[in-house]
Amino acid sequence: MTIVRRSPEAPHCPPLDRDRELIHVDCASHTYPDGSIGIHDMCFYVLKNEIVAICGPNGSGKSTLIEHLNGLLLPAQGSIWVNGRVISGGAQAGLWKEVGVVFQRSEDQLFAPTVLDDVMFGPLNLGLAPDEARARAMESLKAVGAADLVDKIPNYLSGGQKRLVSIAGILAMKPIVIAMDEPTSDLDPVHVAIIEEIILDLKEKHGISVVIATHDMDLAARIADRICLVRDGAVFAEGLPEEVFYDPALIAEAGLNLPAPVQAYLDLCHAAGIAPAARPLKTGDLVAVLGKIMSGRQAGS
């Protein structure tokens, strides 16, 4: 796909493919009680089996959009449908079973006396028997590498551990989409790597589409299948990571920085006086490209 720019004056953004779209947001707008605009003429969609990154600076509308995906907020204008049913008219009952949200602050999500109780809460509300709910909870905790926390008190966990338990609690309900608001913010590098691996596993091993709202371009470049750039409460451009991140003017327009490997590669090409011939997005990709450049120069010397 090529980069698609969205005009805020366009009155409608119909679904591209209803057979593949799990979520479709059609020109949705939401204004908070104090008059501040959360999203405005927002057009957005989530396809089956994809990781989509909503990228924008603080205040651009990322979190507000996330809260619209499972009915926590409803648009004042526009429409939203999830898995074939329109929810913008107030028909969001039970939507949490299909779209789970992992909040930026894990403290907003964890409330039970123990980790096991917390992760079992969702399955119990789905109507599962206690033994089934416990098995579902243990399965989810193992999937995120947190089975050893089962008897711990959530309040005493580290930030990284809380994030793992929050994800397990959503995974235990087996949704079709999991939306995460700044999933790696305030985490140490070890837990950042763990969260990234979990996000990839949600798609590859569990068949769950994942939405991440982030201003961390390195993260988005490493794991996303599609990038949506958000500004002033709306997606104004989207495309594949290798297209979006190799358009420096577009990233600057979004108020963001290029991923570190992209910036390093472009700087190197500029300094060496050569045209960028590749589009590395990850550190490993960059190293491989640099190795080829060095080998070529040595062969030509």
C-alpha positions in Angstrom: 0.0 0.0 0.0 1.1 3.6 -0.6 0.7 6.4 1.9 -2.9 7.5 2.2 -3.6 11.1 3.2 -6.9 11.9 4.8 -8.6 15.2 4.3 -10.5 16.5 7.3 -13.1 18.0 5.0 -14.1 14.5 3.7 -17.6 13.8 5.0 -17.4 10.0 5.0 -14.9 7.2 5.1 -16.7 4.0 4.1 -15.2 0.5 5.0 -12.6 -0.7 2.6 -13.3 -4.4 3.1 -16.1 -5.5 5.5 -14.9 -9.1 5.4 -11.5 -8.1 6.8 -12.3 -5.1 9.0 -13.0 -5.9 12.7 -13.4 -2.3 13.7 -14.4 0.7 11.6 -14.5 4.3 12.8 -16.3 6.6 10.3 -15.8 10.3 10.9 -16.3 10.1 14.6 -16.0 13.2 16.9 -16.0 13.5 20.6 -15.8 16.6 22.8 -15.2 16.4 26.5 -17.5 18.2 29.0 -14.9 21.0 29.4 -15.1 21.7 25.7 -11.8 20.2 24.7 -11.8 18.1 21.6 -10.8 14.5 22.0 -11.2 13.3 18.4 -12.6 15.1 15.4 -13.7 13.5 12.1 -11.7 10.5 13.0 -11.4 7.7 10.4 -9.7 4.5 11.5 -10.0 0.8 11.0 -8.5 -2.5 12.3 -8.1 -5.5 10.0 -8.0 -9.1 10.9 -4.5 -10.4 11.9 -2.7 -7.1 12.1 -0.8 -4.8 14.4 -1.7 -1.2 13.8 0.2 1.7 15.5 -1.6 5.0 16.2 1.3 7.4 16.3 1.1 11.0 17.5 2.4 13.4 20.2 0.7 13.9 23.5 -2.8 15.4 23.1 -3.2 14.3 19.5 -6.2 12.1 20.3 -4.6 8.6 20.6 -6.0 7.7 24.0 -9.5 9.1 23.2 -9.6 6.9 20.1 -8.6 3.9 22.1 -11.5 4.4 24.5 -13.9 4.6 21.6 -12.9 1.1 20.4 -14.7 -0.8 23.1 -17.5 1.7 24.0 -15.9 3.3 27.0 -16.6 6.5 25.1 -19.2 7.1 22.4 -18.9 9.6 19.6 -21.2 12.7 19.5 -21.0 12.5 15.7 -20.0 9.8 13.2 -20.3 6.1 13.5 -18.3 3.1 14.9 -19.0 -0.5 14.2 -17.2 -3.5 15.7 -17.4 -7.0 14.3 -20.4 -6.2 12.1 -22.5 -4.2 14.6 -22.9 -0.5 15.0 -22.0 0.6 18.6 -22.2 4.4 18.2 -25.9 4.4 18.9 -25.4 3.0 22.3 -25.4 -0.7 21.5 -22.1 -1.3 23.2 -23.3 -3.9 25.7 -20.9 -6.8 25.9 -18.4 -5.1 23.7 -15.6 -5.7 26.3 -15.8 -9.4 25.3 -14.7 -8.6 21.8 -12.4 -5.6 22.3 -10.1 -5.4 25.3 -8.3 -2.3 26.4 -5.0 -2.2 28.3 -4.7 1.2 29.9 -1.5 3.3 30.1 -1.8 3.3 33.9 -2.0 -0.3 35.1 -3.3 0.9 38.4 -6.6 1.9 36.6 -7.1 -1.8 35.7 -5.9 -3.9 38.6 -8.2 -4.0 41.7 -8.5 -7.5 43.0 -6.8 -8.9 46.2 -4.5 -11.2 44.2 -3.2 -11.5 40.6 -5.2 -14.7 40.1 -8.4 -13.0 41.3 -7.8 -10.1 39.0 -7.2 -12.2 35.9 -10.1 -14.5 36.7 -12.5 -11.5 37.0 -13.1 -11.3 33.2 -13.7 -15.0 32.6 -16.1 -15.2 35.6 -18.1 -12.3 34.1 -18.2 -14.2 30.8 -20.2 -16.9 32.7 -17.4 -19.4 33.1 -17.5 -21.7 36.1 -14.8 -21.0 38.7 -12.6 -23.9 37.7 -12.8 -22.9 34.0 -12.1 -19.3 34.9 -9.1 -20.3 36.9 -7.7 -22.5 34.1 -8.3 -19.6 31.6 -6.5 -17.2 33.9 -3.5 -19.5 34.4 -3.3 -20.1 30.7 -3.2 -16.3 30.1 -0.6 -15.7 32.9 1.6 -18.3 31.4 1.3 -16.8 27.9 2.7 -13.5 29.2 5.3 -15.1 31.4 3.7 -14.1 34.7 2.5 -17.4 36.1 4.9 -17.0 39.1 2.9 -13.9 40.1 -0.4 -15.7 40.7 -0.6 -15.2 44.5 1.0 -11.8 44.5 -0.9 -8.6 45.6 -1.2 -6.3 42.5 -0.3 -3.2 44.4 3.1 -4.5 45.3 4.1 -5.5 41.8 6.6 -3.5 39.7 5.5 -1.4 36.8 6.5 -4.1 34.3 4.8 -6.9 36.3 1.6 -4.8 36.5 1.6 -4.4 32.7 2.0 -8.1 32.2 -0.9 -8.9 34.5 -3.1 -6.2 32.9 -2.5 -7.9 29.5 -3.2 -11.3 30.9 -6.5 -10.1 32.3 -7.6 -9.0 28.8 -6.2 -12.0 27.1 -8.1 -14.3 29.4 -11.4 -13.1 27.8 -10.2 -14.1 24.4 -11.1 -10.9 22.5 -10.7 -10.4 18.8 -8.9 -7.1 19.3 -6.7 -5.8 22.1 -6.0 -2.1 22.2 -3.0 -0.9 24.3 -2.4 2.7 25.3 1.3 3.4 25.4 2.1 -0.2 26.3 5.8 0.3 27.0 5.8 3.7 28.7 7.8 4.0 31.9 9.1 0.4 31.6 12.7 -0.7 31.9 14.3 -2.1 28.7 13.9 -5.8 29.8 10.1 -5.4 30.2 9.9 -3.3 27.0 11.3 -6.3 25.1 8.9 -8.7 26.9 5.9 -6.6 26.0 7.0 -6.4 22.4 7.3 -10.1 22.2 3.9 -10.5 23.8 2.3 -8.2 21.2 3.8 -10.1 18.4 2.6 -13.4 20.0 -0.9 -12.1 20.4 -1.1 -11.8 16.6 0.9 -14.8 15.5 0.0 -17.4 18.2 -3.5 -16.2 19.3 -4.9 -14.6 16.1 -5.7 -11.4 17.9 -5.4 -8.0 16.2 -3.5 -5.5 18.3 -3.8 -1.7 18.3 -1.1 0.3 20.0 -1.2 4.0 20.7 2.3 5.4 21.0 4.7 8.2 20.4 7.6 5.8 20.5 8.5 5.5 16.8 11.2 2.9 17.4 8.6 0.6 18.9 6.1 1.2 16.1 8.8 0.6 13.5 9.8 -2.7 15.1 6.4 -4.3 15.4 3.6 -2.6 13.4 2.1 -3.8 10.2 0.5 -0.4 9.5 1.2 3.1 10.8 -1.6 5.7 11.4 -0.4 9.3 12.0 -2.7 11.3 14.3 -2.8 15.1 14.6 -5.5 17.4 16.1 -7.8 14.4 16.9 -7.7 12.7 13.5 -5.7 10.3 11.4 -4.2 12.4 8.6 -2.0 9.9 7.0 -1.3 6.1 7.1 0.8 3.5 5.3 3.3 0.7 5.7 6.1 1.4 8.2 8.8 1.5 5.5 6.8 4.1 3.6 5.7 6.3 6.4 9.1 6.3 8.3 11.0 7.1 5.1 9.1 10.3 4.5 10.8 12.7 6.9 8.6 15.6 6.0 5.5 13.6 6.9 6.9 12.6 10.3 7.8 16.2 11.0 4.3 17.2 10.0 3.0 14.8 12.6 5.2 16.4 15.3 7.3 13.2 15.7 10.9 12.0 15.3 12.1 9.4 12.9 12.9 6.0 14.4 16.6 5.9 15.5 17.7 3.3 12.8 16.0 5.3 10.1 17.6 8.6 11.2 21.0 6.9 11.5 20.8 5.4 8.0 19.6 8.6 6.4 22.4 10.6 8.1 25.0 8.1 7.0 23.8 8.2 3.4 23.9 12.0 3.5 27.4 12.1 4.9 28.6 9.5 2.4 26.9 11.3 -0.5 25.0 8.2 -1.5 21.3 7.7 -2.2 19.3 5.6 0.3 19.0 2.3 -1.5 17.4 0.4 1.4 14.8 1.0 4.1 16.0 -0.5 7.4 13.6 -0.1 10.3 15.3 -2.1 13.1 18.8 -2.0 14.4 19.5 -5.5 13.0 18.3 -4.4 9.6 20.6 -1.3 9.8 23.6 -3.4 10.7 23.0 -5.7 7.8 22.7 -2.8 5.4 25.8 -1.1 6.7 27.7 -4.5 6.4 26.8 -4.6 2.7 27.9 -1.0 2.1 31.2 -1.7 3.8 31.7 -4.9 1.9 31.0 -3.1 -1.4 33.5 -0.4 -0.6 36.2 -2.9 0.4 35.6 -4.8 -2.8 35.9 -1.7 -4.9 39.1 -0.5 -3.1 
